C-alpha cells in the first residue's frame, strides 16, 4: 500500500497539521499490523524462515541446505564466509550450501541469514530519500549486535547467538518505520519528522512487527523497551539486560536523539566502552 496524505507537499507542516501528517502513517501501520498484512521487503521474511530451519536440531543437513538455498543472497554470503581465510585455512573451497553450513556452523549461518536481510533492507532504493539516516541506524544495529555477543559471552550464561540475534533485530521497528515512511511523499522530504516518529514509536511498533513475523518470543521480550533507562542492581544476568547494555554501549551519533536521550549511563554501563 502506498501512503498518500492530502495537502501540498511543498508546504511544510507545523502544529496540528504536522501531527496529522505523522499520525496518518501510524494509523496505517496499526491497521497493517493488526491485519498481519505487512508491507516489508521479502528478504527479511525469507531470512527468518531460514533461521527457524537452522534452529531445529532434528532437521537433517540436507533439509537445512534446501531452506538456505531459497535465498540466493544468503547463499552467496555463506559461501564467501565459508571460503574465507577464517574458515578455510587449508585452502579447500566449498561450492555447495550443505558443505558451507557444515563448515561455518549453524550459529554463524543463522547470523549470516539475518544480517544479510538487514543489509538488503538498508540498501533498498526506498530508503535513499532519508540520506544517512538508514546507514546511521544500521551501524548502530551492528555495534549493538557485536556488543551483545561480547557481553553475553563474558558476563552471563546467555546464549551468544540469541544475544546477537536480539541485537540485530532490536531496532527492527525503526527500519520498518523508515520503509513505511518512504511510501508517503510528504514524509520523504521531511526526515526530521520521520526521526521524531521513530524515537517515539519504534519500540512498540517493533514488538508488534516481530510478533507478526514470527520472531521467537524470548527475543521479542528481550528487546522490549530497550531504550528506557533502568538500574541494573543485580548486574547483567538476562538476555534483556544484555540487549539493554549493548544498546547503550553502541551509542548514538550526535544529532540522532539530541534533546531526548540526555541520560546518564548507569554505573554498570559507564565502566565499559566499545571501540570501532
Residue pairs with C-beta under 8 A, 6 or more apart in sequence:
1 28
1 32
1 39
1 183
2 183
3 24
3 25
3 28
3 180
3 183
3 184
3 187
4 184
4 185
5 21
5 24
5 25
5 184
5 185
5 186
5 187
7 13
7 17
7 186
9 185
9 186
9 189
12 190
13 20
13 21
13 186
13 190
13 193
18 193
21 186
21 187
21 193
22 187
22 193
22 196
22 197
24 184
25 177
25 180
25 181
25 184
25 187
25 197
26 197
26 201
28 180
29 176
29 177
29 180
29 205
32 38
32 39
32 180
33 205
33 208
33 209
33 212
36 212
38 209
38 212
38 213
39 179
39 180
39 183
40 176
40 179
40 209
40 213
41 117
41 120
41 121
41 124
41 179
43 71
43 73
43 116
43 117
43 120
43 121
44 117
44 118
44 120
44 121
44 213
45 213
46 70
46 71
46 74
46 117
47 71
47 74
47 113
47 114
47 116
47 117
48 114
48 117
48 213
48 214
48 215
49 67
49 70
50 67
50 68
50 70
50 71
50 74
50 110
50 113
51 110
51 113
51 114
51 165
52 214
53 59
53 63
53 64
53 67
53 68
54 64
54 67
54 68
54 101
54 106
54 109
54 110
54 113
55 106
55 110
61 98
61 101
61 102
62 98
64 98
64 101
64 106
65 96
65 97
65 98
65 101
68 74
68 75
68 78
68 97
68 101
68 109
68 113
69 75
69 97
71 113
71 116
71 117
73 116
73 120
74 112
74 113
74 116
74 117
75 97
75 100
77 112
77 116
78 97
78 100
78 101
78 104
78 109
78 112
79 94
79 95
79 97
79 100
81 87
81 100
81 104
81 108
81 112
82 88
82 94
82 99
82 100
82 103
82 104
83 93
83 94
83 100
87 103
87 104
88 94
88 103
94 100
94 103
100 109
101 109
104 112
107 160
107 161
110 161
110 165
111 161
111 164
111 165
111 168
114 165
114 168
114 169
115 142
115 145
115 168
118 138
118 141
118 168
118 175
119 138
121 127
121 175
121 179
122 134
122 135
122 138
122 175
124 179
126 179
126 182
126 183
127 133
127 134
127 178
127 179
127 182
129 182
129 188
129 189
129 191
130 178
130 181
130 182
130 188
130 191
130 194
131 191
133 178
133 191
133 194
133 195
134 175
134 178
136 253
136 256
137 171
137 174
137 175
137 178
140 171
140 250
140 251
140 252
140 253
141 167
141 168
141 170
141 171
143 249
143 250
143 251
143 274
144 167
144 168
144 170
144 171
144 243
144 246
144 247
144 249
144 250
145 164
145 165
145 167
145 168
145 246
146 164
146 167
146 274
147 167
147 245
147 246
147 249
147 250
147 274
148 163
148 164
148 166
148 167
148 242
148 243
148 246
149 160
149 163
149 164
149 167
151 163
151 236
151 242
151 245
151 246
151 249
152 158
152 159
152 160
152 162
152 163
152 164
152 239
152 242
153 160
153 163
155 235
155 236
155 242
156 236
156 237
156 238
156 241
156 242
158 238
158 239
158 242
159 239
162 218
162 219
162 222
162 239
163 239
163 242
163 243
163 246
165 219
166 219
166 222
166 223
166 239
166 242
166 243
167 243
167 246
167 247
169 206
169 210
169 215
169 219
169 223
170 206
170 223
170 226
170 243
170 247
171 202
171 206
172 206
172 209
172 210
173 198
173 201
173 202
173 203
173 204
173 205
173 206
173 207
173 209
173 210
174 198
174 202
174 206
176 205
176 206
176 209
177 194
177 197
177 198
177 201
177 202
177 205
178 194
178 198
181 187
181 188
181 194
181 197
182 188
187 193
187 194
195 256
199 257
199 260
203 223
203 224
203 225
203 226
203 227
203 228
206 223
207 220
207 223
207 224
210 219
210 220
210 223
211 220
218 239
219 239
221 239
221 240
222 238
222 239
222 240
222 242
222 243
223 243
224 240
226 243
226 244
226 247
227 247
227 261
229 263
229 266
230 244
230 266
231 266
232 241
232 244
232 245
232 266
232 268
232 269
235 241
235 268
236 242
236 245
236 268
245 268
245 269
245 272
248 265
248 269
249 269
249 272
249 273
249 274
250 274
251 274
252 261
